[in-house]
Amino acid sequence: MSYVSGFLVAVPTDRKEDYRKMAEEAAEMFRGYGATEIMEAWGEDVRDGELTDFRRAVQAKEGETVVFSWIVWPDRATADAAERKMQSDENMTPPADVPFDMKRMIFGGFAPIFEMGR
């Protein structure tokens, strides 16, 4: 069964195109490591919750947009192997001018319990 790496970041709204370009370049590398699907979703209807919400999760500030992303791998073994390879791949070093605050990034790995194909 597939395995999913999920990410949540706050991106300065005026850097949307910078983020998109960075994500497109990273996607090619993820594909090279075995990813089967990559999605970068720009927040359009991210509502404030009463207790918690996406914006609070990444401490999004005024003028920032929440981006929800995921990478689908064939299985966890492929995802784990990719992570090990990426840690030693100098091409995976974030650029000096990365278009978001990496300290506020949330990420994790998830095993699907239900899937319905596209």
Biopython code that builds the backbone (N, CA, C, O; Angstrom):
import numpy as np
from Bio.PDB.StructureBuilder import StructureBuilder

atoms = [
    (1, "MET", "N", (0.848, -1.182, 0.000)),
    (1, "MET", "CA", (0.000, 0.000, 0.000)),
    (1, "MET", "C", (0.891, 1.242, 0.000)),
    (1, "MET", "O", (1.994, 1.217, 0.546)),
    (2, "SER", "N", (0.425, 2.300, -0.597)),
    (2, "SER", "CA", (1.203, 3.526, -0.713)),
    (2, "SER", "C", (1.476, 4.149, 0.660)),
    (2, "SER", "O", (0.904, 3.752, 1.675)),
    (3, "TYR", "N", (2.365, 5.132, 0.650)),
    (3, "TYR", "CA", (2.762, 5.858, 1.852)),
    (3, "TYR", "C", (2.793, 7.331, 1.480)),
    (3, "TYR", "O", (3.169, 7.680, 0.361)),
    (4, "VAL", "N", (2.401, 8.199, 2.409)),
    (4, "VAL", "CA", (2.267, 9.625, 2.101)),
    (4, "VAL", "C", (3.126, 10.457, 3.048)),
    (4, "VAL", "O", (3.077, 10.283, 4.266)),
    (5, "SER", "N", (3.903, 11.351, 2.475)),
    (5, "SER", "CA", (4.618, 12.366, 3.248)),
    (5, "SER", "C", (3.801, 13.647, 3.125)),
    (5, "SER", "O", (3.540, 14.112, 2.016)),
    (6, "GLY", "N", (3.401, 14.215, 4.251)),
    (6, "GLY", "CA", (2.562, 15.413, 4.236)),
    (6, "GLY", "C", (3.291, 16.613, 4.801)),
    (6, "GLY", "O", (4.114, 16.476, 5.706)),
    (7, "PHE", "N", (2.990, 17.796, 4.270)),
    (7, "PHE", "CA", (3.666, 19.027, 4.657)),
    (7, "PHE", "C", (2.667, 20.178, 4.755)),
    (7, "PHE", "O", (1.679, 20.231, 4.024)),
    (8, "LEU", "N", (2.946, 21.076, 5.657)),
    (8, "LEU", "CA", (2.146, 22.288, 5.815)),
    (8, "LEU", "C", (3.126, 23.429, 6.065)),
    (8, "LEU", "O", (3.953, 23.343, 6.973)),
    (9, "VAL", "N", (3.045, 24.502, 5.269)),
    (9, "VAL", "CA", (3.933, 25.657, 5.430)),
    (9, "VAL", "C", (3.148, 26.950, 5.238)),
    (9, "VAL", "O", (2.083, 26.966, 4.621)),
    (10, "ALA", "N", (3.697, 28.027, 5.777)),
    (10, "ALA", "CA", (3.149, 29.371, 5.548)),
    (10, "ALA", "C", (4.108, 30.083, 4.598)),
    (10, "ALA", "O", (5.302, 30.195, 4.878)),
    (11, "VAL", "N", (3.579, 30.562, 3.479)),
    (11, "VAL", "CA", (4.395, 31.195, 2.447)),
    (11, "VAL", "C", (3.949, 32.647, 2.282)),
    (11, "VAL", "O", (2.751, 32.915, 2.191)),
    (12, "PRO", "N", (4.894, 33.587, 2.243)),
    (12, "PRO", "CA", (4.486, 34.960, 1.953)),
    (12, "PRO", "C", (3.686, 34.987, 0.642)),
    (12, "PRO", "O", (4.145, 34.500, -0.392)),
    (13, "THR", "N", (2.512, 35.550, 0.708)),
    (13, "THR", "CA", (1.603, 35.536, -0.434)),
    (13, "THR", "C", (2.242, 36.112, -1.693)),
    (13, "THR", "O", (1.989, 35.632, -2.798)),
    (14, "ASP", "N", (3.063, 37.132, -1.527)),
    (14, "ASP", "CA", (3.694, 37.742, -2.698)),
    (14, "ASP", "C", (4.850, 36.905, -3.260)),
    (14, "ASP", "O", (5.476, 37.298, -4.244)),
    (15, "ARG", "N", (5.133, 35.759, -2.642)),
    (15, "ARG", "CA", (6.194, 34.869, -3.136)),
    (15, "ARG", "C", (5.624, 33.574, -3.714)),
    (15, "ARG", "O", (6.320, 32.565, -3.824)),
    (16, "LYS", "N", (4.354, 33.624, -4.077)),
    (16, "LYS", "CA", (3.688, 32.431, -4.610)),
    (16, "LYS", "C", (4.449, 31.835, -5.792)),
    (16, "LYS", "O", (4.675, 30.625, -5.823)),
    (17, "GLU", "N", (4.839, 32.636, -6.740)),
    (17, "GLU", "CA", (5.532, 32.123, -7.924)),
    (17, "GLU", "C", (6.907, 31.567, -7.561)),
    (17, "GLU", "O", (7.328, 30.557, -8.125)),
    (18, "ASP", "N", (7.614, 32.210, -6.629)),
    (18, "ASP", "CA", (8.909, 31.680, -6.161)),
    (18, "ASP", "C", (8.711, 30.295, -5.555)),
    (18, "ASP", "O", (9.484, 29.374, -5.817)),
    (19, "TYR", "N", (7.666, 30.161, -4.742)),
    (19, "TYR", "CA", (7.383, 28.876, -4.104)),
    (19, "TYR", "C", (7.036, 27.832, -5.158)),
    (19, "TYR", "O", (7.527, 26.704, -5.107)),
    (20, "ARG", "N", (6.187, 28.210, -6.116)),
    (20, "ARG", "CA", (5.781, 27.263, -7.154)),
    (20, "ARG", "C", (6.990, 26.753, -7.933)),
    (20, "ARG", "O", (7.090, 25.559, -8.216)),
    (21, "LYS", "N", (7.911, 27.657, -8.281)),
    (21, "LYS", "CA", (9.109, 27.252, -9.021)),
    (21, "LYS", "C", (9.971, 26.308, -8.184)),
    (21, "LYS", "O", (10.464, 25.301, -8.690)),
    (22, "MET", "N", (10.151, 26.635, -6.904)),
    (22, "MET", "CA", (10.935, 25.780, -6.021)),
    (22, "MET", "C", (10.297, 24.397, -5.909)),
    (22, "MET", "O", (10.988, 23.379, -5.958)),
    (23, "ALA", "N", (8.973, 24.370, -5.759)),
    (23, "ALA", "CA", (8.254, 23.105, -5.634)),
    (23, "ALA", "C", (8.371, 22.275, -6.909)),
    (23, "ALA", "O", (8.516, 21.054, -6.847)),
    (24, "GLU", "N", (8.311, 22.924, -8.046)),
    (24, "GLU", "CA", (8.424, 22.220, -9.324)),
    (24, "GLU", "C", (9.807, 21.569, -9.458)),
    (24, "GLU", "O", (9.918, 20.428, -9.905)),
    (25, "GLU", "N", (10.849, 22.294, -9.073)),
    (25, "GLU", "CA", (12.204, 21.738, -9.128)),
    (25, "GLU", "C", (12.357, 20.579, -8.146)),
    (25, "GLU", "O", (12.938, 19.548, -8.485)),
    (26, "ALA", "N", (11.840, 20.745, -6.935)),
    (26, "ALA", "CA", (11.933, 19.686, -5.928)),
    (26, "ALA", "C", (11.157, 18.450, -6.373)),
    (26, "ALA", "O", (11.582, 17.324, -6.114)),
    (27, "ALA", "N", (10.025, 18.653, -7.038)),
    (27, "ALA", "CA", (9.196, 17.530, -7.484)),
    (27, "ALA", "C", (9.977, 16.612, -8.418)),
    (27, "ALA", "O", (9.848, 15.390, -8.344)),
    (28, "GLU", "N", (10.780, 17.196, -9.286)),
    (28, "GLU", "CA", (11.585, 16.374, -10.199)),
    (28, "GLU", "C", (12.551, 15.492, -9.409)),
    (28, "GLU", "O", (12.766, 14.331, -9.756)),
    (29, "MET", "N", (13.127, 16.049, -8.351)),
    (29, "MET", "CA", (14.038, 15.253, -7.522)),
    (29, "MET", "C", (13.277, 14.156, -6.784)),
    (29, "MET", "O", (13.749, 13.022, -6.699)),
    (30, "PHE", "N", (12.097, 14.490, -6.248)),
    (30, "PHE", "CA", (11.292, 13.484, -5.549)),
    (30, "PHE", "C", (10.921, 12.342, -6.495)),
    (30, "PHE", "O", (10.951, 11.174, -6.110)),
    (31, "ARG", "N", (10.573, 12.687, -7.732)),
    (31, "ARG", "CA", (10.254, 11.665, -8.723)),
    (31, "ARG", "C", (11.448, 10.749, -8.939)),
    (31, "ARG", "O", (11.300, 9.533, -9.058)),
    (32, "GLY", "N", (12.638, 11.353, -8.987)),
    (32, "GLY", "CA", (13.857, 10.568, -9.155)),
    (32, "GLY", "C", (14.107, 9.609, -7.999)),
    (32, "GLY", "O", (14.776, 8.589, -8.166)),
    (33, "TYR", "N", (13.577, 9.932, -6.845)),
    (33, "TYR", "CA", (13.717, 9.071, -5.670)),
    (33, "TYR", "C", (12.572, 8.073, -5.540)),
    (33, "TYR", "O", (12.547, 7.282, -4.597)),
    (34, "GLY", "N", (11.625, 8.099, -6.476)),
    (34, "GLY", "CA", (10.569, 7.099, -6.486)),
    (34, "GLY", "C", (9.168, 7.579, -6.173)),
    (34, "GLY", "O", (8.241, 6.771, -6.142)),
    (35, "ALA", "N", (8.981, 8.885, -5.938)),
    (35, "ALA", "CA", (7.640, 9.397, -5.671)),
    (35, "ALA", "C", (6.738, 9.162, -6.878)),
    (35, "ALA", "O", (7.174, 9.280, -8.024)),
    (36, "THR", "N", (5.487, 8.830, -6.612)),
    (36, "THR", "CA", (4.536, 8.587, -7.701)),
    (36, "THR", "C", (3.592, 9.757, -7.929)),
    (36, "THR", "O", (3.001, 9.880, -9.002)),
    (37, "GLU", "N", (3.447, 10.618, -6.926)),
    (37, "GLU", "CA", (2.550, 11.772, -7.044)),
    (37, "GLU", "C", (3.047, 12.868, -6.101)),
    (37, "GLU", "O", (3.455, 12.595, -4.972)),
    (38, "ILE", "N", (3.005, 14.090, -6.575)),
    (38, "ILE", "CA", (3.372, 15.250, -5.761)),
    (38, "ILE", "C", (2.286, 16.294, -5.937)),
    (38, "ILE", "O", (1.890, 16.603, -7.061)),
    (39, "MET", "N", (1.805, 16.837, -4.832)),
    (39, "MET", "CA", (0.764, 17.858, -4.891)),
    (39, "MET", "C", (1.181, 19.037, -4.023)),
    (39, "MET", "O", (1.586, 18.864, -2.873)),
    (40, "GLU", "N", (1.080, 20.224, -4.580)),
    (40, "GLU", "CA", (1.281, 21.477, -3.852)),
    (40, "GLU", "C", (-0.028, 22.243, -3.969)),
    (40, "GLU", "O", (-0.432, 22.610, -5.072)),
    (41, "ALA", "N", (-0.688, 22.488, -2.855)),
    (41, "ALA", "CA", (-2.004, 23.119, -2.887)),
    (41, "ALA", "C", (-1.957, 24.458, -2.145)),
    (41, "ALA", "O", (-1.699, 24.497, -0.942)),
    (42, "TRP", "N", (-2.205, 25.543, -2.862)),
    (42, "TRP", "CA", (-2.174, 26.910, -2.346)),
    (42, "TRP", "C", (-3.497, 27.211, -1.645)),
    (42, "TRP", "O", (-4.563, 27.053, -2.239)),
    (43, "GLY", "N", (-3.434, 27.636, -0.402)),
    (43, "GLY", "CA", (-4.639, 27.883, 0.379)),
    (43, "GLY", "C", (-5.522, 28.974, -0.206)),
    (43, "GLY", "O", (-5.060, 30.090, -0.443)),
    (44, "GLU", "N", (-6.777, 28.660, -0.438)),
    (44, "GLU", "CA", (-7.746, 29.640, -0.928)),
    (44, "GLU", "C", (-8.897, 29.830, 0.044)),
    (44, "GLU", "O", (-9.469, 30.918, 0.119)),
    (45, "ASP", "N", (-9.237, 28.807, 0.775)),
    (45, "ASP", "CA", (-10.356, 28.892, 1.718)),
    (45, "ASP", "C", (-9.911, 28.244, 3.032)),
    (45, "ASP", "O", (-10.421, 27.194, 3.423)),
    (46, "VAL", "N", (-8.964, 28.880, 3.698)),
    (46, "VAL", "CA", (-8.394, 28.362, 4.937)),
    (46, "VAL", "C", (-8.998, 29.179, 6.076)),
    (46, "VAL", "O", (-8.585, 30.304, 6.356)),
    (47, "ARG", "N", (-9.973, 28.581, 6.708)),
    (47, "ARG", "CA", (-10.758, 29.307, 7.715)),
    (47, "ARG", "C", (-10.135, 29.221, 9.101)),
    (47, "ARG", "O", (-9.449, 28.256, 9.437)),
    (48, "ASP", "N", (-10.391, 30.251, 9.893)),
    (48, "ASP", "CA", (-9.973, 30.250, 11.287)),
    (48, "ASP", "C", (-10.893, 29.319, 12.070)),
    (48, "ASP", "O", (-12.114, 29.359, 11.918)),
    (49, "GLY", "N", (-10.290, 28.485, 12.904)),
    (49, "GLY", "CA", (-11.067, 27.595, 13.750)),
    (49, "GLY", "C", (-11.250, 28.192, 15.131)),
    (49, "GLY", "O", (-10.638, 29.208, 15.460)),
    (50, "GLU", "N", (-12.077, 27.575, 15.927)),
    (50, "GLU", "CA", (-12.286, 28.059, 17.288)),
    (50, "GLU", "C", (-11.155, 27.628, 18.212)),
    (50, "GLU", "O", (-10.770, 28.374, 19.112)),
    (51, "LEU", "N", (-10.624, 26.438, 17.997)),
    (51, "LEU", "CA", (-9.584, 25.906, 18.868)),
    (51, "LEU", "C", (-8.233, 25.817, 18.167)),
    (51, "LEU", "O", (-7.205, 26.216, 18.714)),
    (52, "THR", "N", (-8.257, 25.286, 16.947)),
    (52, "THR", "CA", (-7.035, 25.156, 16.162)),
    (52, "THR", "C", (-7.406, 25.210, 14.681)),
    (52, "THR", "O", (-8.571, 25.054, 14.316)),
    (53, "ASP", "N", (-6.418, 25.427, 13.850)),
    (53, "ASP", "CA", (-6.653, 25.490, 12.409)),
    (53, "ASP", "C", (-5.317, 25.424, 11.683)),
    (53, "ASP", "O", (-4.259, 25.404, 12.312)),
    (54, "PHE", "N", (-5.372, 25.391, 10.362)),
    (54, "PHE", "CA", (-4.152, 25.315, 9.559)),
    (54, "PHE", "C", (-3.246, 26.530, 9.798)),
    (54, "PHE", "O", (-2.032, 26.377, 9.930)),
    (55, "ARG", "N", (-3.819, 27.713, 9.853)),
    (55, "ARG", "CA", (-3.006, 28.933, 10.029)),
    (55, "ARG", "C", (-2.256, 28.903, 11.356)),
    (55, "ARG", "O", (-1.066, 29.218, 11.403)),
    (56, "ARG", "N", (-2.932, 28.532, 12.420)),
    (56, "ARG", "CA", (-2.267, 28.462, 13.732)),
    (56, "ARG", "C", (-1.209, 27.377, 13.764)),
    (56, "ARG", "O", (-0.178, 27.525, 14.420)),
    (57, "ALA", "N", (-1.462, 26.295, 13.062)),
    (57, "ALA", "CA", (-0.527, 25.171, 13.078)),
    (57, "ALA", "C", (0.865, 25.580, 12.600)),
    (57, "ALA", "O", (1.871, 25.065, 13.087)),
    (58, "VAL", "N", (0.917, 26.506, 11.644)),
    (58, "VAL", "CA", (2.207, 26.956, 11.108)),
    (58, "VAL", "C", (2.503, 28.409, 11.484)),
    (58, "VAL", "O", (3.408, 29.031, 10.927)),
    (59, "GLN", "N", (1.740, 28.937, 12.427)),
    (59, "GLN", "CA", (1.905, 30.319, 12.894)),
    (59, "GLN", "C", (1.933, 31.300, 11.719)),
    (59, "GLN", "O", (2.778, 32.193, 11.654)),
    (60, "ALA", "N", (0.983, 31.110, 10.790)),
    (60, "ALA", "CA", (0.904, 31.988, 9.628)),
    (60, "ALA", "C", (0.651, 33.424, 10.077)),
    (60, "ALA", "O", (-0.177, 33.686, 10.950)),
    (61, "LYS", "N", (1.373, 34.334, 9.465)),
    (61, "LYS", "CA", (1.271, 35.752, 9.789)),
    (61, "LYS", "C", (0.443, 36.466, 8.725)),
    (61, "LYS", "O", (0.133, 35.906, 7.674)),
    (62, "GLU", "N", (0.101, 37.694, 9.018)),
    (62, "GLU", "CA", (-0.591, 38.533, 8.034)),
    (62, "GLU", "C", (0.259, 38.565, 6.763)),
    (62, "GLU", "O", (1.474, 38.751, 6.828)),
    (63, "GLY", "N", (-0.379, 38.386, 5.623)),
    (63, "GLY", "CA", (0.350, 38.413, 4.355)),
    (63, "GLY", "C", (0.961, 37.076, 3.971)),
    (63, "GLY", "O", (1.742, 37.006, 3.022)),
    (64, "GLU", "N", (0.616, 36.007, 4.698)),
    (64, "GLU", "CA", (1.105, 34.670, 4.360)),
    (64, "GLU", "C", (-0.076, 33.772, 4.001)),
    (64, "GLU", "O", (-1.186, 33.945, 4.504)),
    (65, "THR", "N", (0.186, 32.823, 3.131)),
    (65, "THR", "CA", (-0.808, 31.850, 2.706)),
    (65, "THR", "C", (-0.345, 30.462, 3.118)),
    (65, "THR", "O", (0.836, 30.136, 3.002)),
    (66, "VAL", "N", (-1.270, 29.649, 3.597)),
    (66, "VAL", "CA", (-0.942, 28.285, 3.995)),
    (66, "VAL", "C", (-0.921, 27.393, 2.751)),
    (66, "VAL", "O", (-1.824, 27.443, 1.916)),
    (67, "VAL", "N", (0.131, 26.579, 2.651)),
    (67, "VAL", "CA", (0.272, 25.620, 1.562)),
    (67, "VAL", "C", (0.244, 24.219, 2.164)),
    (67, "VAL", "O", (0.960, 23.920, 3.120)),
    (68, "PHE", "N", (-0.590, 23.379, 1.590)),
    (68, "PHE", "CA", (-0.759, 21.991, 2.017)),
    (68, "PHE", "C", (-0.188, 21.125, 0.903)),
    (68, "PHE", "O", (-0.623, 21.217, -0.245)),
    (69, "SER", "N", (0.782, 20.287, 1.240)),
    (69, "SER", "CA", (1.477, 19.502, 0.214)),
    (69, "SER", "C", (1.581, 18.052, 0.631)),
    (69, "SER", "O", (1.579, 17.726, 1.818)),
    (70, "TRP", "N", (1.672, 17.191, -0.357)),
    (70, "TRP", "CA", (1.936, 15.800, -0.043)),
    (70, "TRP", "C", (2.663, 15.128, -1.190)),
    (70, "TRP", "O", (2.583, 15.535, -2.349)),
    (71, "ILE", "N", (3.373, 14.081, -0.811)),
    (71, "ILE", "CA", (4.101, 13.248, -1.768)),
    (71, "ILE", "C", (3.630, 11.821, -1.534)),
    (71, "ILE", "O", (3.616, 11.341, -0.401)),
    (72, "VAL", "N", (3.245, 11.147, -2.608)),
    (72, "VAL", "CA", (2.826, 9.754, -2.504)),
    (72, "VAL", "C", (3.979, 8.878, -2.995)),
    (72, "VAL", "O", (4.565, 9.105, -4.054)),
    (73, "TRP", "N", (4.273, 7.881, -2.185)),
    (73, "TRP", "CA", (5.328, 6.909, -2.486)),
    (73, "TRP", "C", (4.671, 5.541, -2.682)),
    (73, "TRP", "O", (3.567, 5.313, -2.188)),
    (74, "PRO", "N", (5.329, 4.641, -3.389)),
    (74, "PRO", "CA", (4.751, 3.306, -3.572)),
    (74, "PRO", "C", (4.551, 2.572, -2.236)),
    (74, "PRO", "O", (3.616, 1.786, -2.082)),
    (75, "ASP", "N", (5.454, 2.845, -1.269)),
    (75, "ASP", "CA", (5.391, 2.191, 0.038)),
    (75, "ASP", "C", (6.329, 2.936, 0.993)),
    (75, "ASP", "O", (7.083, 3.817, 0.578)),
    (76, "ARG", "N", (6.270, 2.575, 2.257)),
    (76, "ARG", "CA", (7.105, 3.261, 3.250)),
    (76, "ARG", "C", (8.593, 3.001, 3.009)),
    (76, "ARG", "O", (9.414, 3.894, 3.215)),
    (77, "ALA", "N", (8.944, 1.809, 2.582)),
    (77, "ALA", "CA", (10.351, 1.499, 2.338)),
    (77, "ALA", "C", (10.949, 2.456, 1.310)),
    (77, "ALA", "O", (12.080, 2.914, 1.471)),
    (78, "THR", "N", (10.194, 2.759, 0.255)),
    (78, "THR", "CA", (10.671, 3.695, -0.762)),
    (78, "THR", "C", (10.807, 5.095, -0.173)),
    (78, "THR", "O", (11.788, 5.789, -0.443)),
    (79, "ALA", "N", (9.834, 5.512, 0.626)),
    (79, "ALA", "CA", (9.894, 6.830, 1.261)),
    (79, "ALA", "C", (11.085, 6.928, 2.201)),
    (79, "ALA", "O", (11.797, 7.932, 2.192)),
    (80, "ASP", "N", (11.310, 5.903, 3.009)),
    (80, "ASP", "CA", (12.442, 5.905, 3.938)),
    (80, "ASP", "C", (13.774, 5.929, 3.197)),
    (80, "ASP", "O", (14.690, 6.654, 3.586)),
    (81, "ALA", "N", (13.886, 5.140, 2.134)),
    (81, "ALA", "CA", (15.115, 5.125, 1.335)),
    (81, "ALA", "C", (15.351, 6.489, 0.692)),
    (81, "ALA", "O", (16.483, 6.970, 0.644)),
    (82, "ALA", "N", (14.286, 7.107, 0.202)),
    (82, "ALA", "CA", (14.405, 8.437, -0.408)),
    (82, "ALA", "C", (14.885, 9.452, 0.621)),
    (82, "ALA", "O", (15.740, 10.284, 0.318)),
    (83, "GLU", "N", (14.345, 9.391, 1.829)),
    (83, "GLU", "CA", (14.760, 10.331, 2.871)),
    (83, "GLU", "C", (16.245, 10.180, 3.179)),
    (83, "GLU", "O", (16.951, 11.176, 3.331)),
    (84, "ARG", "N", (16.717, 8.956, 3.272)),
    (84, "ARG", "CA", (18.146, 8.726, 3.528)),
    (84, "ARG", "C", (19.001, 9.298, 2.399)),
    (84, "ARG", "O", (20.018, 9.942, 2.655)),
    (85, "LYS", "N", (18.593, 9.065, 1.157)),
    (85, "LYS", "CA", (19.347, 9.572, 0.005)),
    (85, "LYS", "C", (19.334, 11.101, -0.030)),
    (85, "LYS", "O", (20.350, 11.731, -0.322)),
    (86, "MET", "N", (18.167, 11.691, 0.272)),
    (86, "MET", "CA", (18.058, 13.156, 0.227)),
    (86, "MET", "C", (18.958, 13.832, 1.256)),
    (86, "MET", "O", (19.466, 14.927, 1.017)),
    (87, "GLN", "N", (19.154, 13.183, 2.393)),
    (87, "GLN", "CA", (19.983, 13.773, 3.442)),
    (87, "GLN", "C", (21.430, 13.928, 3.002)),
    (87, "GLN", "O", (22.142, 14.785, 3.524)),
    (88, "SER", "N", (21.878, 13.112, 2.049)),
    (88, "SER", "CA", (23.257, 13.215, 1.574)),
    (88, "SER", "C", (23.363, 13.830, 0.177)),
    (88, "SER", "O", (24.465, 13.956, -0.358)),
    (89, "ASP", "N", (22.235, 14.213, -0.414)),
    (89, "ASP", "CA", (22.226, 14.785, -1.762)),
    (89, "ASP", "C", (22.347, 16.301, -1.666)),
    (89, "ASP", "O", (21.443, 16.970, -1.167)),
    (90, "GLU", "N", (23.468, 16.841, -2.147)),
    (90, "GLU", "CA", (23.676, 18.295, -2.054)),
    (90, "GLU", "C", (22.675, 19.086, -2.890)),
    (90, "GLU", "O", (22.480, 20.276, -2.646)),
    (91, "ASN", "N", (22.034, 18.443, -3.881)),
    (91, "ASN", "CA", (20.992, 19.120, -4.654)),
    (91, "ASN", "C", (19.739, 19.375, -3.818)),
    (91, "ASN", "O", (18.907, 20.207, -4.181)),
    (92, "MET", "N", (19.604, 18.663, -2.703)),
    (92, "MET", "CA", (18.437, 18.842, -1.829)),
    (92, "MET", "C", (18.666, 19.907, -0.761)),
    (92, "MET", "O", (17.787, 20.147, 0.067)),
    (93, "THR", "N", (19.822, 20.543, -0.768)),
    (93, "THR", "CA", (20.085, 21.619, 0.179)),
    (93, "THR", "C", (19.170, 22.786, -0.178)),
    (93, "THR", "O", (19.173, 23.249, -1.319)),
    (94, "PRO", "N", (18.388, 23.262, 0.788)),
    (94, "PRO", "CA", (17.474, 24.366, 0.480)),
    (94, "PRO", "C", (18.246, 25.603, 0.018)),
    (94, "PRO", "O", (19.329, 25.883, 0.530)),
    (95, "PRO", "N", (17.702, 26.333, -0.936)),
    (95, "PRO", "CA", (18.368, 27.560, -1.380)),
    (95, "PRO", "C", (18.420, 28.575, -0.237)),
    (95, "PRO", "O", (17.602, 28.532, 0.681)),
    (96, "ALA", "N", (19.383, 29.480, -0.304)),
    (96, "ALA", "CA", (19.535, 30.489, 0.755)),
    (96, "ALA", "C", (18.272, 31.332, 0.893)),
    (96, "ALA", "O", (17.946, 31.800, 1.984)),
    (97, "ASP", "N", (17.566, 31.523, -0.214)),
    (97, "ASP", "CA", (16.386, 32.381, -0.212)),
    (97, "ASP", "C", (15.113, 31.544, -0.342)),
    (97, "ASP", "O", (14.232, 31.864, -1.140)),
    (98, "VAL", "N", (15.020, 30.461, 0.456)),
    (98, "VAL", "CA", (13.837, 29.606, 0.394)),
    (98, "VAL", "C", (12.600, 30.468, 0.693)),
    (98, "VAL", "O", (12.633, 31.276, 1.621)),
    (99, "PRO", "N", (11.515, 30.311, -0.071)),
    (99, "PRO", "CA", (10.369, 31.229, 0.059)),
    (99, "PRO", "C", (9.396, 30.915, 1.199)),
    (99, "PRO", "O", (8.202, 31.187, 1.075)),
    (100, "PHE", "N", (9.880, 30.357, 2.291)),
    (100, "PHE", "CA", (9.040, 30.172, 3.475)),
    (100, "PHE", "C", (9.952, 29.937, 4.675)),
    (100, "PHE", "O", (11.135, 29.638, 4.512)),
    (101, "ASP", "N", (9.407, 30.071, 5.864)),
    (101, "ASP", "CA", (10.154, 29.877, 7.096)),
    (101, "ASP", "C", (10.149, 28.394, 7.447)),
    (101, "ASP", "O", (9.137, 27.861, 7.903)),
    (102, "MET", "N", (11.273, 27.735, 7.235)),
    (102, "MET", "CA", (11.343, 26.287, 7.435)),
    (102, "MET", "C", (11.138, 25.882, 8.896)),
    (102, "MET", "O", (10.780, 24.737, 9.169)),
    (103, "LYS", "N", (11.357, 26.796, 9.830)),
    (103, "LYS", "CA", (11.160, 26.471, 11.247)),
    (103, "LYS", "C", (9.684, 26.270, 11.583)),
    (103, "LYS", "O", (9.354, 25.612, 12.569)),
    (104, "ARG", "N", (8.796, 26.838, 10.763)),
    (104, "ARG", "CA", (7.357, 26.699, 11.018)),
    (104, "ARG", "C", (6.718, 25.626, 10.156)),
    (104, "ARG", "O", (5.496, 25.474, 10.157)),
    (105, "MET", "N", (7.523, 24.887, 9.427)),
    (105, "MET", "CA", (7.026, 23.809, 8.580)),
    (105, "MET", "C", (6.627, 22.612, 9.448)),
    (105, "MET", "O", (7.324, 22.263, 10.400)),
    (106, "ILE", "N", (5.507, 21.995, 9.108)),
    (106, "ILE", "CA", (5.062, 20.776, 9.774)),
    (106, "ILE", "C", (5.112, 19.665, 8.728)),
    (106, "ILE", "O", (4.686, 19.859, 7.589)),
    (107, "PHE", "N", (5.630, 18.507, 9.116)),
    (107, "PHE", "CA", (5.664, 17.394, 8.171)),
    (107, "PHE", "C", (5.586, 16.078, 8.917)),
    (107, "PHE", "O", (5.888, 15.995, 10.108)),
    (108, "GLY", "N", (5.177, 15.060, 8.195)),
    (108, "GLY", "CA", (5.077, 13.732, 8.789)),
    (108, "GLY", "C", (4.783, 12.699, 7.729)),
    (108, "GLY", "O", (4.463, 13.026, 6.586)),
    (109, "GLY", "N", (4.898, 11.436, 8.127)),
    (109, "GLY", "CA", (4.612, 10.327, 7.232)),
    (109, "GLY", "C", (3.336, 9.628, 7.649)),
    (109, "GLY", "O", (3.061, 9.470, 8.838)),
    (110, "PHE", "N", (2.566, 9.212, 6.672)),
    (110, "PHE", "CA", (1.237, 8.651, 6.928)),
    (110, "PHE", "C", (0.989, 7.384, 6.129)),
    (110, "PHE", "O", (1.294, 7.315, 4.938)),
    (111, "ALA", "N", (0.431, 6.381, 6.798)),
    (111, "ALA", "CA", (0.034, 5.139, 6.139)),
    (111, "ALA", "C", (-1.462, 5.224, 5.860)),
    (111, "ALA", "O", (-2.258, 5.293, 6.797)),
    (112, "PRO", "N", (-1.855, 5.222, 4.600)),
    (112, "PRO", "CA", (-3.281, 5.299, 4.278)),
    (112, "PRO", "C", (-4.069, 4.141, 4.901)),
    (112, "PRO", "O", (-3.606, 3.001, 4.935)),
    (113, "ILE", "N", (-5.258, 4.462, 5.386)),
    (113, "ILE", "CA", (-6.155, 3.426, 5.884)),
    (113, "ILE", "C", (-7.354, 3.252, 4.951)),
    (113, "ILE", "O", (-8.146, 2.320, 5.097)),
    (114, "PHE", "N", (-7.468, 4.168, 3.991)),
    (114, "PHE", "CA", (-8.489, 4.071, 2.964)),
    (114, "PHE", "C", (-7.975, 4.844, 1.761)),
    (114, "PHE", "O", (-7.441, 5.943, 1.910)),
    (115, "GLU", "N", (-8.134, 4.278, 0.568)),
    (115, "GLU", "CA", (-7.737, 4.959, -0.663)),
    (115, "GLU", "C", (-8.826, 4.791, -1.696)),
    (115, "GLU", "O", (-9.448, 3.734, -1.799)),
    (116, "MET", "N", (-9.050, 5.843, -2.458)),
    (116, "MET", "CA", (-9.929, 5.759, -3.619)),
    (116, "MET", "C", (-9.180, 6.471, -4.743)),
    (116, "MET", "O", (-8.845, 7.648, -4.603)),
    (117, "GLY", "N", (-8.918, 5.800, -5.828)),
    (117, "GLY", "CA", (-8.138, 6.349, -6.924)),
    (117, "GLY", "C", (-8.836, 7.497, -7.640)),
    (117, "GLY", "O", (-10.038, 7.721, -7.504)),
    (118, "ARG", "N", (-8.031, 8.201, -8.398)),
    (118, "ARG", "CA", (-8.578, 9.307, -9.190)),
    (118, "ARG", "C", (-9.391, 8.769, -10.332)),
    (118, "ARG", "O", (-9.938, 9.541, -11.120)),
]
sb = StructureBuilder()
sb.init_structure("model")
sb.init_model(0)
sb.init_chain("A")
sb.init_seg("    ")
for serial, (resi, resn, name, xyz) in enumerate(atoms, 1):
    if name == "N":
        sb.init_residue(resn, " ", resi, " ")
    sb.init_atom(name, np.array(xyz, "f"), 0.0, 1.0, " ", f" {name:<3s}", serial, name[0])
structure = sb.get_structure()
